[in-house]
């Protein structure tokens, strides 16, 4: 077993022990296949594995589950060794013990059958547990070797903490050793105690949490008076040692230390005075279980040497916890963070409807809009760039959370989530292209302004104003009561019908709807369609993202298993909140503008109209829609007008607007 760079398989690769074994194997030069159990509530983040040195060339991942023993076949194929670390951990006994045990045994035997079938696997190293020797009978021995076995009947009758897990480990270890003897497969097992030290998996390991119970201030959770401990790197080294050993046999205890709780208190108090470690006197009242010490003589006699001390275990574990954001059971989940949803949600909604609120404060005489916070944009041009950068920042965070931490890893891992992830990625990118295309088209398209020296002309026969030809007229009104002859006091010039002055841009805008701070531009005759498409695709995109990330958000607030690095967790949480806020606010905004398009009305006109339900520019649903989107159906859902629409629709230029027949007769 000294082949260089051969391929091995590690089951349970996302777990504490499995992930560290993978890390060590890659450092040793092995190529590794690992099995990952699909996450039914979402996509499992495996970046902590794929980012390991050498992983891109030597690490392959396979979707497999103990409940489907045959699912391990592809992962085992071509391997010379297997490290079987995967096991159900159900200390709370949420499932019947018989169900857990049956699944564990069947899964392990399925892996061994795949090993025999492969004809390449030479050895299987099974990761057992100290619980398989710690409950050997009513009269427990203080020291035990590999010959000791926990009493299953005793476990089932007394039901101590973790008894279901202990029963499944005992019966599974016996089953795999027996299978190896009967089928000529070399199977050995390692029996570790509490495994302590650093971890690369995103979730705080249970054994590390229990070992650091004094650091985390949980004196009431101390259940033992002495700890049997092992550094995780020593355990990984022991696995590789047994794989490479020429002739290992049976079981091997791997437990170098037994440390009284008082000694741990003294060590931590001296090492970390900044933590409130319970004193030795405070710990005297602890009445916990006293488990036997596991002798590791067999492993040491085989040539294995332990590398780490007790101080190393705790120092590495504490420093690792300092560097990681450790959620779950150690630090209570910050449900108070729900309060943090309110500011961004409220800010986006209020910000989105700011212009409409300002319009409500204005007069109905067609004068300029009331003052708002962006009035000084004409002098502070940099603010416009800030808004664009803010939009791009939201897009960037969303892209990272959705593609790099959600759909991307699921697509890479394969399995049942692959079709959903593939469709999600395609749909996400298509919508993203349309959002950005529409957005920048709105930003860079002039909404339309009054031509220089433009003046309305009068049709002498009818006494009407011709908006496309200009002659000087006197006595023009500044309000909108006369749809043909209107005058802007700020620009000191006539303005066409449906034209309004923007106090932010400092000019008259054709068929002005409002000034949008998000696009840093006025919305008017020439870019209203693009703005509506931007709203439409933004709503679809943000809704897709919200639905995609909802399982992660629910998991966070329901004490479910959280996967992924702290950075990914923060990005996912932030992305969900932002997209939920935008989705809700844009939905309301979109509904308002749909109603405006249906009646051929701008936002300003909606507040200027009289109580009469009649509106001179309401030509019916079809014609109203075509005035905004054009007549060429091929261009309705893209931010572009056909040349024919532009040529045959002067209305797009904002200077000519047909009225309903009733108003034409009235004008005559």
BELPE-V396045 format. One record per pair of residues at least 4 apart in sequence whose ideal C-beta (glycine too) atoms are under 6 Angstrom apart, sorted by the first residue. I is the first residue (numbers start at 0). GAP is how many residues later the second one is. D is the distance in Angstrom with one decimal. If there is no record, write none. Layout:
i={I & I}
gap={GAP & GAP}
d={D & D}
This chain:
i={0 & 0 & 1 & 4 & 5 & 6 & 6 & 6 & 7 & 7 & 7 & 8 & 8 & 8 & 8 & 8 & 9 & 9 & 9 & 9 & 9 & 9 & 10 & 10 & 10 & 10 & 11 & 11 & 11 & 12 & 12 & 12 & 12 & 13 & 15 & 15 & 15 & 16 & 17 & 18 & 18 & 19 & 19 & 20 & 20 & 20 & 21 & 21 & 22 & 23 & 24 & 24 & 25 & 25 & 25 & 30 & 31 & 32 & 32 & 33 & 34 & 34 & 34 & 35 & 35 & 36 & 37 & 37 & 37 & 38 & 40 & 40 & 41 & 41 & 42 & 42 & 42 & 42 & 43 & 44 & 44 & 44 & 44 & 44 & 45 & 45 & 46 & 47 & 49 & 53 & 54 & 60 & 61 & 61 & 62 & 62 & 63 & 63 & 63 & 64 & 65 & 65 & 66 & 68 & 68 & 68 & 71 & 71 & 71 & 72 & 75 & 75 & 75 & 76 & 77 & 78 & 79 & 79 & 80 & 80 & 81 & 81 & 81 & 82 & 82 & 83 & 83 & 84 & 86 & 87 & 87 & 89 & 89 & 89 & 89 & 90 & 92 & 94 & 94 & 96 & 96 & 96 & 99 & 99 & 100 & 100 & 100 & 101 & 102 & 103 & 103 & 104 & 104 & 107 & 107 & 108 & 111 & 114 & 114 & 115 & 115 & 122 & 122 & 123 & 124 & 124 & 124 & 124 & 125 & 125 & 126 & 127 & 127 & 127 & 127 & 127 & 128 & 129 & 129 & 130 & 130 & 131 & 131 & 131 & 131 & 132 & 132 & 133 & 134 & 134 & 134 & 134 & 135 & 135 & 136 & 139 & 140 & 141 & 142 & 142 & 142 & 143 & 143 & 144 & 145 & 145 & 145 & 149 & 149 & 151 & 151 & 153 & 154 & 154 & 154 & 158 & 161 & 167 & 172 & 175 & 176 & 178 & 179 & 179 & 187 & 187 & 188 & 189 & 189 & 189 & 190 & 190 & 191 & 191 & 191 & 192 & 192 & 192 & 193 & 193 & 193 & 193 & 194 & 194 & 194 & 194 & 195 & 195 & 195 & 195 & 195 & 196 & 196 & 196 & 196 & 196 & 197 & 197 & 198 & 198 & 201 & 201 & 201 & 203 & 203 & 203 & 203 & 207 & 208 & 211 & 211 & 212 & 212 & 212 & 213 & 213 & 213 & 213 & 214 & 215 & 218 & 221 & 221 & 222 & 223 & 223 & 224 & 224 & 224 & 225 & 225 & 226 & 227 & 227 & 228 & 228 & 229 & 229 & 229 & 230 & 230 & 233 & 233 & 233 & 237 & 237 & 240 & 241 & 251 & 251 & 252 & 252 & 252 & 253 & 253 & 254 & 254 & 255 & 256 & 257 & 258 & 258 & 258 & 260 & 261 & 261 & 264 & 264 & 264 & 267 & 267 & 268 & 277 & 277 & 295 & 296 & 298 & 299 & 307 & 310 & 311 & 313 & 320 & 323 & 324 & 325 & 325 & 326 & 326 & 340 & 340 & 341 & 342 & 343 & 343 & 344 & 345 & 346 & 347 & 347 & 347 & 348 & 351 & 351 & 352 & 354 & 357 & 357 & 357 & 358 & 358 & 360 & 361 & 361 & 362 & 363 & 364 & 365 & 365 & 367 & 367 & 368 & 370 & 373 & 373 & 375 & 376 & 376 & 377 & 383 & 386 & 386 & 393 & 396 & 397 & 397 & 397 & 398 & 399 & 399 & 400 & 400 & 400 & 400 & 401 & 401 & 401 & 402 & 402 & 403 & 404 & 406 & 406 & 406 & 409 & 409 & 410 & 413 & 416 & 419 & 423 & 430 & 430 & 430 & 432 & 433 & 434 & 434 & 434 & 436 & 437 & 437 & 437 & 437 & 437 & 438 & 439 & 440 & 440 & 440 & 441 & 441 & 441 & 441 & 441 & 442 & 442 & 444 & 444 & 446 & 446 & 446 & 446 & 446 & 447 & 447 & 447 & 447 & 447 & 448 & 449 & 449 & 449 & 453 & 454 & 454 & 454 & 455 & 455 & 455 & 456 & 456 & 456 & 456 & 457 & 458 & 458 & 464 & 464 & 466 & 466 & 466 & 475 & 475 & 475 & 476 & 477 & 477 & 482 & 485 & 486 & 487 & 487 & 487 & 487 & 489 & 490 & 494 & 494 & 495 & 496 & 497 & 497 & 498 & 498 & 499 & 499 & 500 & 501 & 501 & 501 & 503 & 504 & 508 & 508 & 509 & 509 & 509 & 510 & 510 & 510 & 511 & 512 & 512 & 512 & 512 & 513 & 513 & 514 & 515 & 522 & 522 & 524 & 526 & 527 & 528 & 528 & 529 & 531 & 532 & 533 & 534 & 534 & 536 & 537 & 537 & 538 & 538 & 538 & 541 & 541 & 541 & 542 & 544 & 545 & 545 & 545 & 548 & 548 & 551 & 552 & 553 & 554 & 563 & 563 & 574 & 578 & 581 & 585 & 595 & 596 & 598 & 599 & 599 & 599 & 600 & 600 & 615 & 615 & 615 & 616 & 618 & 618 & 624 & 625 & 626 & 628 & 629 & 629 & 629 & 630 & 631 & 631 & 634 & 634 & 640 & 640 & 642 & 643 & 644 & 645 & 649 & 650 & 650 & 658 & 658}
gap={242 & 243 & 242 & 24 & 74 & 24 & 71 & 72 & 22 & 71 & 73 & 24 & 66 & 67 & 70 & 73 & 8 & 11 & 12 & 22 & 24 & 73 & 24 & 73 & 74 & 75 & 6 & 73 & 74 & 5 & 9 & 21 & 23 & 22 & 183 & 185 & 189 & 68 & 67 & 181 & 182 & 212 & 216 & 62 & 215 & 218 & 10 & 12 & 29 & 212 & 5 & 7 & 26 & 28 & 32 & 27 & 27 & 27 & 42 & 27 & 27 & 29 & 40 & 25 & 377 & 28 & 25 & 377 & 378 & 5 & 510 & 514 & 509 & 510 & 363 & 366 & 367 & 374 & 519 & 360 & 364 & 518 & 519 & 523 & 4 & 363 & 4 & 152 & 5 & 4 & 4 & 352 & 12 & 13 & 351 & 352 & 7 & 8 & 11 & 6 & 37 & 41 & 36 & 37 & 38 & 41 & 4 & 39 & 42 & 41 & 38 & 39 & 42 & 41 & 42 & 42 & 40 & 42 & 42 & 162 & 33 & 39 & 42 & 42 & 156 & 27 & 42 & 42 & 17 & 12 & 16 & 4 & 5 & 10 & 74 & 71 & 71 & 4 & 5 & 4 & 67 & 70 & 64 & 68 & 66 & 67 & 70 & 4 & 4 & 64 & 68 & 67 & 70 & 64 & 68 & 70 & 67 & 6 & 9 & 67 & 69 & 63 & 120 & 63 & 63 & 114 & 117 & 118 & 50 & 63 & 63 & 4 & 41 & 45 & 61 & 63 & 40 & 4 & 63 & 35 & 38 & 18 & 37 & 38 & 41 & 11 & 15 & 157 & 15 & 16 & 19 & 20 & 12 & 14 & 14 & 152 & 151 & 150 & 149 & 150 & 152 & 4 & 148 & 150 & 105 & 107 & 152 & 16 & 20 & 15 & 18 & 4 & 8 & 11 & 12 & 4 & 4 & 4 & 16 & 11 & 10 & 4 & 5 & 7 & 54 & 60 & 62 & 48 & 62 & 64 & 60 & 62 & 38 & 43 & 62 & 35 & 37 & 62 & 13 & 17 & 33 & 35 & 12 & 35 & 37 & 40 & 12 & 15 & 33 & 117 & 121 & 34 & 35 & 116 & 119 & 120 & 118 & 122 & 6 & 121 & 361 & 362 & 363 & 5 & 122 & 124 & 126 & 109 & 121 & 4 & 105 & 5 & 8 & 9 & 51 & 54 & 63 & 64 & 60 & 114 & 59 & 64 & 66 & 65 & 64 & 65 & 36 & 63 & 65 & 32 & 34 & 32 & 27 & 30 & 28 & 84 & 4 & 5 & 25 & 77 & 82 & 72 & 73 & 74 & 16 & 66 & 63 & 6 & 46 & 47 & 41 & 42 & 43 & 42 & 45 & 39 & 41 & 50 & 53 & 35 & 4 & 5 & 51 & 22 & 18 & 21 & 12 & 15 & 18 & 4 & 9 & 8 & 4 & 5 & 4 & 4 & 5 & 4 & 4 & 4 & 4 & 4 & 5 & 242 & 241 & 4 & 5 & 6 & 235 & 4 & 236 & 4 & 4 & 233 & 237 & 236 & 4 & 4 & 233 & 234 & 237 & 236 & 233 & 237 & 4 & 159 & 11 & 12 & 14 & 10 & 248 & 9 & 7 & 8 & 4 & 244 & 114 & 113 & 114 & 133 & 135 & 134 & 4 & 130 & 143 & 4 & 6 & 127 & 128 & 136 & 130 & 133 & 184 & 178 & 4 & 147 & 177 & 4 & 4 & 171 & 4 & 170 & 171 & 174 & 4 & 26 & 143 & 4 & 5 & 4 & 163 & 14 & 17 & 18 & 7 & 11 & 10 & 4 & 4 & 4 & 4 & 106 & 109 & 110 & 4 & 103 & 102 & 103 & 106 & 202 & 92 & 95 & 96 & 99 & 201 & 95 & 4 & 4 & 89 & 198 & 77 & 85 & 88 & 89 & 92 & 76 & 78 & 81 & 82 & 62 & 75 & 77 & 79 & 80 & 62 & 76 & 77 & 78 & 206 & 58 & 4 & 45 & 58 & 16 & 15 & 17 & 39 & 9 & 29 & 38 & 9 & 12 & 13 & 14 & 7 & 5 & 7 & 19 & 20 & 29 & 188 & 189 & 9 & 11 & 18 & 5 & 9 & 11 & 14 & 9 & 7 & 5 & 7 & 13 & 20 & 11 & 17 & 4 & 13 & 159 & 160 & 13 & 159 & 9 & 11 & 12 & 104 & 7 & 7 & 13 & 20 & 11 & 17 & 13 & 15 & 14 & 15 & 144 & 13 & 14 & 143 & 12 & 10 & 15 & 89 & 90 & 9 & 89 & 7 & 7 & 5 & 8 & 129 & 4 & 100 & 99 & 100 & 109 & 61 & 106 & 4 & 51 & 55 & 4 & 4 & 48 & 47 & 48 & 51 & 37 & 40 & 41 & 40 & 34 & 33 & 34 & 37 & 23 & 27 & 20 & 23 & 4 & 5 & 4 & 5 & 4 & 4 & 4 & 4 & 5 & 31 & 19 & 17 & 18 & 24 & 4 & 5 & 43 & 44 & 47 & 40 & 4 & 5 & 4 & 5 & 24 & 7 & 5 & 11 & 15 & 14 & 10 & 13 & 5 & 7 & 4 & 5 & 4 & 4 & 4 & 6 & 6 & 5 & 6 & 4 & 5}
d={5.6 & 4.5 & 5.7 & 5.0 & 4.7 & 4.3 & 5.7 & 5.1 & 5.5 & 5.4 & 4.3 & 4.5 & 5.3 & 5.3 & 4.4 & 4.7 & 5.4 & 5.5 & 5.4 & 6.0 & 4.7 & 4.7 & 4.8 & 5.0 & 5.9 & 3.9 & 4.1 & 4.2 & 3.1 & 4.7 & 5.6 & 3.2 & 5.9 & 5.8 & 5.3 & 5.5 & 3.7 & 5.1 & 4.2 & 5.3 & 4.9 & 4.9 & 5.0 & 5.6 & 4.7 & 5.6 & 5.5 & 5.8 & 5.6 & 4.1 & 4.1 & 5.2 & 5.7 & 4.4 & 5.9 & 4.4 & 5.1 & 5.1 & 4.8 & 5.7 & 5.2 & 3.9 & 4.9 & 5.4 & 5.8 & 5.1 & 5.6 & 4.9 & 5.7 & 4.2 & 4.6 & 5.7 & 4.0 & 5.3 & 5.3 & 5.6 & 3.6 & 5.8 & 5.0 & 5.7 & 5.9 & 4.8 & 3.3 & 5.6 & 5.8 & 5.7 & 5.4 & 5.0 & 5.3 & 5.0 & 4.0 & 5.5 & 5.5 & 3.9 & 5.6 & 3.3 & 4.1 & 4.7 & 5.8 & 5.7 & 5.4 & 2.9 & 5.4 & 5.4 & 5.4 & 2.1 & 5.7 & 4.9 & 5.1 & 4.7 & 4.3 & 5.7 & 5.3 & 5.4 & 5.8 & 5.8 & 5.9 & 5.2 & 5.2 & 4.8 & 5.8 & 5.9 & 4.5 & 5.1 & 5.5 & 5.7 & 5.0 & 4.4 & 5.9 & 5.3 & 5.9 & 5.7 & 5.9 & 5.6 & 5.9 & 4.8 & 4.8 & 4.8 & 5.3 & 6.0 & 4.2 & 5.7 & 5.7 & 5.2 & 5.9 & 4.3 & 5.6 & 6.0 & 6.0 & 4.4 & 4.8 & 5.1 & 5.0 & 5.2 & 5.2 & 5.9 & 5.1 & 3.8 & 5.9 & 5.6 & 5.8 & 4.3 & 5.9 & 4.7 & 5.7 & 5.3 & 5.2 & 5.7 & 5.1 & 4.3 & 5.8 & 5.2 & 6.0 & 4.7 & 4.7 & 4.7 & 4.6 & 5.4 & 4.3 & 3.7 & 5.6 & 5.4 & 5.1 & 4.8 & 5.6 & 5.2 & 4.4 & 4.6 & 3.9 & 5.8 & 5.9 & 5.5 & 4.9 & 6.0 & 5.4 & 5.7 & 5.3 & 5.6 & 6.0 & 5.0 & 5.8 & 3.9 & 4.7 & 4.9 & 4.1 & 5.7 & 5.9 & 5.9 & 5.2 & 5.5 & 5.7 & 5.8 & 4.6 & 5.5 & 5.3 & 4.8 & 5.8 & 5.8 & 5.4 & 5.5 & 5.8 & 5.8 & 4.6 & 3.0 & 5.3 & 4.7 & 5.0 & 5.9 & 5.4 & 5.2 & 6.0 & 4.9 & 5.2 & 5.3 & 5.0 & 3.4 & 5.7 & 4.5 & 4.9 & 5.4 & 5.6 & 5.0 & 4.8 & 5.5 & 5.2 & 5.7 & 5.9 & 4.5 & 5.2 & 4.2 & 5.3 & 4.6 & 4.0 & 5.4 & 4.6 & 5.5 & 4.5 & 3.9 & 5.5 & 6.0 & 5.6 & 5.1 & 5.5 & 5.4 & 4.7 & 5.8 & 5.7 & 5.3 & 5.5 & 5.7 & 6.0 & 4.9 & 5.3 & 5.6 & 6.0 & 5.7 & 5.2 & 5.8 & 5.5 & 5.3 & 4.8 & 5.4 & 5.9 & 5.0 & 4.4 & 5.2 & 5.4 & 4.7 & 5.5 & 5.6 & 4.7 & 5.1 & 5.1 & 5.1 & 5.1 & 5.8 & 5.7 & 5.5 & 5.8 & 3.7 & 4.9 & 5.3 & 5.7 & 5.5 & 4.8 & 6.0 & 5.0 & 4.9 & 5.7 & 4.5 & 4.2 & 6.0 & 4.8 & 5.7 & 5.7 & 3.8 & 5.5 & 4.4 & 5.5 & 4.4 & 5.3 & 5.6 & 5.7 & 5.6 & 4.7 & 5.8 & 5.7 & 5.5 & 5.8 & 5.6 & 4.8 & 4.5 & 4.3 & 5.6 & 5.7 & 5.9 & 4.8 & 6.0 & 4.0 & 5.9 & 6.0 & 6.0 & 5.4 & 5.9 & 3.5 & 5.3 & 5.9 & 6.0 & 5.8 & 5.6 & 5.5 & 5.7 & 5.9 & 5.6 & 5.6 & 4.3 & 5.9 & 5.8 & 4.1 & 5.9 & 5.2 & 4.4 & 4.3 & 5.6 & 5.9 & 4.2 & 5.5 & 5.0 & 4.6 & 6.0 & 5.3 & 4.1 & 5.2 & 4.9 & 5.2 & 4.9 & 4.2 & 4.7 & 3.9 & 4.8 & 4.5 & 5.4 & 5.2 & 5.6 & 5.2 & 5.4 & 5.6 & 5.2 & 5.3 & 3.7 & 6.0 & 5.3 & 5.7 & 5.5 & 5.9 & 5.7 & 5.1 & 5.4 & 5.1 & 5.5 & 5.5 & 4.6 & 4.8 & 3.8 & 5.1 & 5.9 & 5.7 & 5.9 & 5.0 & 5.3 & 4.5 & 4.4 & 4.8 & 4.7 & 4.2 & 4.0 & 4.3 & 5.1 & 5.3 & 6.0 & 5.9 & 5.7 & 5.4 & 4.2 & 5.9 & 4.2 & 4.6 & 5.5 & 5.3 & 5.8 & 5.5 & 4.3 & 3.9 & 5.8 & 4.7 & 5.2 & 6.0 & 5.6 & 4.4 & 4.0 & 4.5 & 5.2 & 4.5 & 5.0 & 5.5 & 5.0 & 5.8 & 5.8 & 4.1 & 5.1 & 4.5 & 2.9 & 5.4 & 5.0 & 3.5 & 4.9 & 4.1 & 4.4 & 4.3 & 5.6 & 5.1 & 5.7 & 4.9 & 5.7 & 3.3 & 5.8 & 5.4 & 4.3 & 5.8 & 5.6 & 4.2 & 3.8 & 5.3 & 4.7 & 5.8 & 4.5 & 5.5 & 3.4 & 5.6 & 5.0 & 4.7 & 5.6 & 4.6 & 4.3 & 5.9 & 5.1 & 4.8 & 5.6 & 4.6 & 5.2 & 5.5 & 6.0 & 4.8 & 5.1 & 5.3 & 5.4 & 5.3 & 4.2 & 4.9 & 5.1 & 5.9 & 4.6 & 6.0 & 5.3 & 5.3 & 4.2 & 5.4 & 5.0 & 5.2 & 5.3 & 5.1 & 4.6 & 5.5 & 4.6 & 4.4 & 5.2 & 4.2 & 2.7 & 5.3 & 4.0 & 4.6 & 4.9 & 4.3 & 5.9 & 4.4 & 4.9 & 5.7 & 4.8 & 5.0 & 5.5 & 5.6 & 4.8 & 3.2 & 6.0 & 5.9 & 5.3 & 5.5 & 4.2 & 5.9 & 5.3 & 5.9 & 5.7 & 4.7 & 6.0 & 6.0 & 5.3 & 4.6 & 5.7 & 5.6 & 4.3 & 4.5 & 3.9 & 4.9 & 4.2 & 4.8 & 5.0 & 5.4 & 5.8 & 4.3 & 5.1 & 4.9 & 5.7 & 3.7 & 3.9 & 5.5 & 6.0 & 5.9 & 5.6 & 5.8 & 4.9 & 5.5 & 5.3 & 4.7 & 5.2 & 4.0 & 4.8 & 5.1 & 4.4 & 5.9 & 4.0 & 5.6 & 3.9 & 5.8 & 5.8 & 5.0 & 5.4 & 4.9 & 5.7 & 5.3 & 3.6 & 5.8 & 4.1 & 5.5 & 5.6 & 5.1 & 4.7 & 5.2 & 6.0 & 5.8 & 5.4 & 5.8 & 4.3 & 5.8 & 5.8 & 4.2 & 5.5}
